[in-house]
Amino acid sequence: MKVIDKIYDAVNGDRYVIETKECFHCNTTGRVEIQAPELFYLNQGKKVQEAVTSLSKDYREMLITGIHPNCWIEMFREEE
């Protein structure tokens, strides 16, 4: 997990842009925005699912493994 930018927002709270690991399906990295307190909790050792409540489970998965939501669907969709 690599912080690549900070978004200053006095109204809604500061956010950080995190570059994720490389997705092993498409071989590219991703980016997610998380709230400043969430980054703090991650750095304190909390699990992603407990610390980052502003993201959907798909984007929390991307934060953990690097797999993009669309790549996940491509890899694991049911056969029609």
Summary of the structure (lengths in Angstrom):
residues: 80
radius of gyration: 13.7
end to end distance: 35.7
largest distance: 48.3
contacts: 197
relative contact order: 0.18
helix: 36%
strand: 20%
